[in-house]
Amino acid sequence: MKYFAILLLATLPAFLSAQIVNIEEQRITGTNDSTHWYGNLRFGANLIKVKEQVLQLNTAAQVEYKQGKSLVLFLMDGKFLRAGGKQFNNAGFAHLRYNRKLTDPLSTEFFAQAQYNKLLYIELRALGGGGLRYRIFKNASGKSRVYLGSAYLFEHNRFTDATADRNWHRLSNYLSFTFRPWQGVTLVSTTYFQPQLTDWKNYRLATECRLDTPLGKKISFFTDFTLQTDKALPTDAPVVTYAWLNGLTLKF
């Protein structure tokens, strides 16, 4: 079955791309228990000129492999938007994660990531780490789940301005859930908190919520809201960013 999303409304800041990559939303809605390989690749390009030229490029890739107790996930994303000779978005990331189930509710995971965001003054943020992931709830059907995760990560930051390079040791904690209370209705939410180990005033906090609701047999409405706070950016970079997307999905 194919899906087409029609964007109805986008309330977006110039700094759309996430400082914290939401892996949970991808993992929860990706493979099912019987799939070994899963993947998708998306690319979009728009060039518009009325009085000023607008160029928009979007790329995204997702590959998952599941075998026994192991799950490997790779994500890649890039966004570029220029209008009237000015850049409004120039960001991207690549993320690799390995997850292995230890017991039925407990798993261990290791990850590595590289990202950039020119409008947030991030030339390169490279990080790696590992920790534990615990499922604290699963309903009888297995369609609704709640997870709690905690990990250690080391990150290196290189900025586009005169700010010196920064290396930090952080905790990475998250709470995520997927609820499907009625047929076709899905609510996915993830909240990350990443403080520096020796200075908790230096932290990143991000929350993302997405709701999908059917309007008929072949059409559904979605709304997605993301709010992020990053206390580790250069002085001129925005501390708080948000994005709100609404649209329709057609199925046929």
C-alpha positions in Angstrom: 0.0 0.0 0.0 1.3 3.4 -0.9 1.1 6.6 1.2 1.1 10.2 0.1 1.4 13.0 2.6 -0.1 16.4 1.7 1.2 19.2 3.7 -1.6 21.5 4.9 0.2 23.8 7.3 3.8 24.1 8.4 4.7 26.5 11.3 8.5 26.2 11.0 11.4 28.2 12.4 14.4 28.8 10.3 16.2 26.3 12.5 14.1 23.2 11.7 16.6 20.3 11.9 16.9 18.7 15.3 19.8 19.1 17.6 18.7 15.8 19.2 17.9 13.1 16.6 14.7 11.3 17.6 15.6 7.7 17.0 12.6 6.3 18.9 10.0 7.5 16.5 11.9 5.8 13.6 12.5 2.6 15.5 8.9 2.2 16.9 7.2 2.7 13.6 9.7 0.9 11.4 10.1 -2.9 11.4 7.8 -5.4 12.9 8.7 -8.5 14.7 8.8 -10.7 11.6 10.8 -8.4 9.3 14.5 -9.0 8.8 15.3 -6.1 6.4 13.4 -2.8 6.2 14.4 0.3 4.4 13.3 3.4 2.5 15.0 6.2 0.6 13.4 9.6 -0.1 14.6 12.6 -2.1 12.8 15.8 -2.9 13.8 18.9 -4.9 11.9 22.1 -5.5 12.9 25.1 -7.6 10.5 28.1 -7.7 11.0 31.6 -9.0 8.4 34.4 -8.9 10.3 37.5 -7.8 13.0 35.6 -5.9 14.4 32.1 -6.5 13.5 29.4 -3.9 15.6 26.2 -3.9 14.6 23.4 -1.5 16.4 20.0 -1.2 15.4 17.1 1.1 17.0 13.6 1.5 16.3 10.9 3.9 17.3 7.2 4.2 16.4 4.5 6.8 17.7 0.9 6.9 17.0 -1.6 9.6 18.1 -5.2 10.0 16.6 -7.5 12.7 18.0 -11.0 13.4 17.2 -12.9 16.6 18.0 -10.6 19.6 19.9 -8.0 17.5 18.6 -4.9 15.7 20.8 -2.6 13.6 19.4 0.8 12.6 20.9 3.4 10.2 19.4 6.8 9.5 20.5 9.6 7.3 18.8 13.0 6.7 19.6 16.2 4.9 17.7 19.5 4.5 18.6 22.6 2.5 16.4 25.7 1.9 17.5 28.9 0.2 15.3 31.8 -0.8 16.2 35.2 -2.2 19.9 34.4 -1.9 19.5 33.7 1.9 19.8 30.3 3.6 16.9 29.3 5.8 18.0 25.7 6.5 21.2 23.8 6.0 21.4 20.7 8.2 21.9 17.0 8.2 22.8 13.9 10.2 23.9 10.3 10.0 23.1 7.9 12.9 24.1 4.2 13.4 22.6 2.2 16.3 23.0 -1.4 17.5 20.4 -2.9 19.9 20.6 -6.3 21.5 17.9 -7.8 23.8 19.2 -9.1 27.1 15.9 -10.2 28.6 12.3 -9.7 27.4 12.0 -6.1 28.8 15.7 -5.1 28.9 18.1 -4.3 26.0 21.5 -2.8 25.6 22.3 -0.4 22.8 25.4 1.4 21.3 25.3 4.3 18.9 27.4 6.7 16.9 26.3 9.9 15.2 27.5 12.9 13.1 25.5 16.0 12.3 25.8 19.6 11.2 23.5 22.6 11.3 24.8 25.8 9.8 22.0 28.0 11.2 22.7 26.7 14.7 26.5 27.3 14.2 27.2 23.6 14.3 29.9 22.7 11.8 30.2 19.2 13.3 28.8 17.4 16.3 30.2 13.9 16.5 29.2 11.6 19.4 29.1 8.0 20.5 28.0 6.0 23.5 26.0 3.2 24.9 23.5 2.2 27.6 20.4 0.4 28.6 16.8 0.4 27.3 13.9 -0.9 29.4 10.3 -1.6 28.4 8.1 -0.6 31.3 4.8 -1.3 29.7 3.3 -3.4 26.8 -0.4 -4.1 26.4 -1.9 -7.4 25.5 -1.8 -6.8 21.7 1.8 -5.3 21.9 0.7 -2.3 19.9 1.0 0.1 22.8 4.4 0.3 24.6 6.4 2.5 26.9 10.2 2.6 27.1 12.8 4.2 29.4 16.4 4.5 28.3 19.6 5.8 29.9 23.1 6.0 28.3 26.5 7.6 28.5 27.8 9.5 25.5 30.9 11.5 24.6 30.5 14.3 22.1 32.8 16.6 20.1 31.5 19.9 18.9 33.1 22.2 16.2 31.3 25.4 15.5 31.2 27.7 12.5 32.0 30.9 14.4 35.0 31.8 16.6 33.8 29.6 19.5 36.5 27.0 20.5 35.9 23.3 20.0 34.1 21.7 22.9 34.2 18.1 24.2 31.6 16.9 26.7 30.6 13.8 28.6 26.8 13.5 28.9 24.0 11.4 30.1 21.4 10.6 27.5 18.0 9.8 29.1 14.7 9.3 27.3 11.1 8.3 27.8 9.1 7.2 24.8 5.7 5.7 24.2 3.4 4.6 21.5 -0.3 4.4 22.2 -3.0 3.0 19.8 -6.2 3.5 21.8 -8.5 3.0 18.8 -8.4 1.5 15.3 -6.2 3.8 13.1 -5.3 6.2 15.9 -1.6 6.4 16.9 0.1 8.7 19.3 3.9 8.6 19.5 5.9 10.7 21.9 9.6 10.9 22.9 11.3 13.1 25.4 15.1 13.3 25.7 17.2 14.9 28.4 21.0 15.1 27.9 22.9 17.0 30.7 26.6 17.3 30.9 27.9 15.0 33.6 29.8 17.7 35.6 27.5 20.7 34.8 23.7 20.0 34.6 23.1 23.6 33.5 24.7 22.6 30.2 21.9 20.4 28.8 19.8 19.5 25.8 16.0 18.8 26.2 13.8 17.7 23.3 10.2 16.6 23.1 8.4 15.3 20.0 4.8 14.2 19.7 2.9 12.9 16.7 -0.8 12.1 16.4 -2.3 10.2 13.4 -6.1 10.1 13.2 -8.2 8.5 10.5 -10.8 10.7 8.7 -12.0 7.9 6.5 -11.0 4.6 5.0 -8.3 6.0 2.8 -7.5 9.4 4.4 -6.0 10.4 7.8 -4.8 13.6 9.5 -1.5 13.9 11.2 0.0 16.6 13.5 3.6 16.6 14.7 5.1 19.0 17.2 8.8 19.3 18.2 10.2 21.5 20.9 14.0 21.7 21.7 16.3 23.5 24.1 20.1 23.4 23.7 22.3 25.1 26.2 25.5 24.1 24.5 25.4 26.3 21.5 27.4 29.5 20.7 26.1 32.8 22.2 24.4 34.0 18.9 22.6 30.7 18.3 19.0 30.2 19.3 18.5 28.3 22.6 14.9 27.2 21.9 13.6 26.0 18.5 10.3 24.4 17.6 8.4 23.0 14.6 4.7 22.2 14.1 3.6 20.2 11.1 0.0 19.3 10.1 -1.1 17.4 7.0 -3.1 14.6 5.4 -2.1 11.1 4.4 -3.9 9.4 1.5 -3.8 5.6 1.2 -4.5 3.6 -2.0 
